[in-house]
C-alpha cells in the first residue's frame, strides 16, 4: 500500500480507537488548535502538560468545555519536558507532542539515560510531504537532526524511515539514497555510501524494501527524466523515501517543497519508545495537526501488532 495524501491516512485512522497524546508545554494556542482538531476527529485523547492557568485561558477563548480536559501542571521548559516524558514512561501516553518549548529541551528529556524514553538506536527526523506535483507522499530524512551522518548513521536513519513506512502499511517501501549524480565518484563519498546502502538493501538488511543509490533527485521523482537518461530502477520516478546526504541538503529540500512548491508537511522524530512531534514553535496549527496524525498512525499500528 502507498499513501497518496494526508486525507487517506486520516481515513484509515478513523477505523481505530484514539491513542493518548501527551503534550509538553501545552500552553500555546497553535499547539492546542492542532491537538483539539485531532481530538475532535477521534484520533487522539490529549493529556496537556504545562502552565495550567495559561492553558485554561487559551481553552476558554476557544469556547471549549474545560471539564473534559486532563491537565498536568508544570512550569518551565525543563519541567514540562520531564513531566511529559515521565507520563510516557509510566505507560500513560502513546505519542509525545512538542508544544511551546525548544526542541533541544524536549529531546534532552527524551534521551536522558536514566529517565528518558530513548531506544538503543539513533534518533532521526522524518518529514512527510504532500507535494502537489508528486503522485504520492514523500518521506524525507534526515533534514532536522543528524548533521553529517556517516555510513552507519545513514543505515540507522534509513532503517528508521523504512520501519515507519512499514507501520503505515507499506509492504516494500522504495528508498532513494540521494546524491548529485547516479554514479560512484571518488571525490563524493556520499555516492559510495549510497551504493553500500543499496547492497545492504539487496541483502535484506532493511527488511522488505527496495533501496536505490546513488540516484539523483530528478531520477528518483520523475519517470520522464529516468526514461530520457535511460535509468532503469523500480525506484526511479516512484520513490517513497528520500534519504539525503546531510542535514543541510534535507533542510533545504523540505523548505523548498514546503514553501515555494506548496507542499503540506508533517514532521516526526523516530527512534524513541514512542513517536515524537517536534514542529517549530512557530509552525501552523495545520502542520502540528498533520504531525500528530502520523504519530497517531504509528501508535495505532503498534497497538495492533506492529512490535
N, C-alpha and C positions, 0 to 999 in steps of 0.2 A: 504493500500500500504506500502511496505517496500523497502528501498533503499539498493541496493547491492554494489554500487560503487559511487565514485565521478563523474564518467563519466555519470552515469544515472541521477544524479542531474543536471549536466550541460545540458543534452539533454532537460530536462523539462524547464529549464530557457530560452532556445533559442526560446521558443514559446511566450515569454513575452517581453515587451519593457524594455530597460535598466533602472535601478534605478540610482540615483545620489549618488556617494560615496564621502564624504568629508574626505580628507587625512590630518591628523595632522602631522606636521613636515615631509613634503614630500620630503625634500632634502636628499634622501637616494636611492642609486642605486637598492638595493634588493627590497625595497618597490615599487619603480616605475616600476621595471620589473614585479612584481606581478600585480600591478594596470593596467599597459598597456596590459598585457596578457588578463585580464578580459575585458578591454575596447575593445580590438581588436576582441574579441569574441562576442561583443554586449551585455555583461552582465551589464556593468556599464558605466556611464558618470562621470569622475572624476573632482572634484574641489581640486586643490593642494594648501594646506596652508603651508607656510614655507619660507625659505630664497630664494627669487626669483633668485638671481644670481647663487646659487648652483643648484637650480632646472634646470635652463636654461643650465648650464654647463653639467649636467648629461644627460639631454634630448638631447642636441646637440651631445654628444658622442654616443647616441643610433640612431642617424640619423633619428630622428622623427621631423615632422613639428611643429615648435613652435607656429604657428598661431592658431592651433587647441586647445591649452591648456588654461584652465582657472586657473590662479594663483592668490592667495590672499597672499600678503606679511605679514610675521610675523617673529620675531626673538626671540629666546629663547624658552625653553620648555613650560613655563607657558603661554606665549603669543600665541604660536601655538595651545596649547590645548584650551585656552579660545576662540580664534577666530574660531576654528573648531566647538566647541560646540555652539557658537553663531549662526553660519550658520545653524546648525541643528535646533536650537530653532526658527530661522526665517523661517523655512519651506523650506530651500534650499537644504537639504540633506536627504537621506533615510537611509544611513548607515554611521558609523563612523569608519575610518580605522587608526590604530596606525602606525606611521612612526618612525622616528629616535628620540624618546623621551622615557623616563622611564614610565612604566605602571602606577605608582602611580601618576605621573604628569597629565596624561590623565584622570585617574579616579577621581582625585581630582576635575577637572573641570566638569566632568560628574555629580558628586554627590553634587556639590555646591547647597545649599538650595535656593539661590536667582537667580543664573544664570545657573544652570545645567539642565540636561535632565533626571534626575533620576525619576522613578516612585515611588509609595509608598512602594513597596516590597523590598526584599533583592536582591542585585546584586550577581550573581553567575557565575562561569566559566563552560563552557561545551566544552569538547574535542570530536571531531568527528574523528573516526579512521577507516580506511580501512585496515583490517588485513588480510594478505594472507590466514591464516589458518581458518578464520571465514567466514560464508556464506553470511553475510550482514554487513552493517555498525554498529559500536558500538558507543554509546554516553556515555561518562564517565564524571561524575560530583560529587563533585567539587574538582578538583585537582589543583586549582590555586588561590582561593580567600578566602573562609571561612575556617579558620584554624581548628577549632574543633567544628563543628556545633552541637548544641543541637537539641532536637526533633523538636521544632518549626522551627528552621532554616532548618533542613533536609526536613521538609514539604514544605517549600518555594523553596528550591533547586530542589526538585523533581517536584514540580509544574511548575517551570520554564522550566525544561527539557521536561516534558510532553507537555507543551504548544508549545515549539519549534518543537517537532516532529509532533505535530498536524498541525502546519504551513507548514511543509514539505509534508503533505499529509497522515500521519499515522492516520488511523481511531481509533485504540486502541493500543497504544504503550505498549510493555511489559517491565516492570521495575523490576530490581532485587536490593533489598536493601542488599548489600554485607556485610558479616561477615565471621569470620573464620570458623564458624560452622552453621549448619542449624537448630539448636535447641536453645531455650532461655536458657541462663545461668546467674545465679545471679551475677557472678563476671565480666560479659561482658555486660555493659549497652547498647552497640550498638545493641545487639540481641533483647532487649526489645523495643528499638526504631524501629527496623526493623519490629517487629511483629505489633506494633501500626500503622506503615505506611501501612502495608498490610490491617489492619482493616479499615483504612481510605479509602484505595483504593476500598475495597469491598463496602463501604458505599457511594461511588460516589464522594468523596471529590475532586479527581483529574479529574473528568470527565471520558469519555470513555478511559479506560486503564486497564491493569492487573498489580498489584503490588504483588511481592512475597518477603517474608523475614521472618526470617533471612534465607539467602541462601549463600552458598559458591561460589567462582568464578568458580570452575570446574563444579558445578551443573548448574550454570547459562549459561554456554557457551558450554558444552559438553554433548550431548544427551547420548552418551555411558556411561559416568560416572554416569549420572542420572539413567540409566537403571540398572547398576551394583549395585548401592546403593538403588534401589527401591524407588527413589524420584519422585513423580508424581506432576507435575505442568505445566500449559501452558507455563510458563517462562523457565523451565529447558531446556538447550541446545538451546534456541531460544531468549535470551534476546536482547532487543534493547538498553535499558538504564541501565547502571551500576551506582548505587548510592553508593559512597564509604563512609566509616565511618569517614574519616578525610582527610585533605588536603595532608598529608604525604602519606597516602595509595594511594590516587588518583594520586599524582605526580609520585610516584614510578611506579605505574601500567602503566601510559601513557608513561613514558620514556622507560620502558622495552618493551612495544609493539611497540613504535615508533623506538626504537633503535635496539635491538637485534632481535626482531620478524619481522622487516622490514615493519612495517605499514606506511601508509601515514596518515598525520594528518592535521586537521584544528582546530582552536580554536576560540570561541566567548564568549563574556560576555553578559549575559541575565539580564533583569530587568530594563534596561534603556528604554527611549522612543523609541529608535531605536537600532538595534543590533550593537555591537561594536567588532572589532577585536583587540586583544591585544597580538599578536605574539611577541616573543623575538626580540630585535633589531638585533640579530644575526641569526634569522630564515632565511631559504632559500626562494628564490622567489616563489618556488613551494608551500611551506607551507602558505605563505602570500596570494598567489592566491587562494588556497583552502579555506582559512578562508573568503575571500571576496566572494567566490562562495556561501557559506552557508548563509552569511549575506544577500546577494542579493536575495537568495531564500526566506528567511523570509520576506524581504521587499516586494517582488513581491506578495507573498500570502496575506500580509497585505493589499496591494492596491486592490486586487481582492475582499476582503471582510473578511479578517481574523480578523478584530477587529479594 
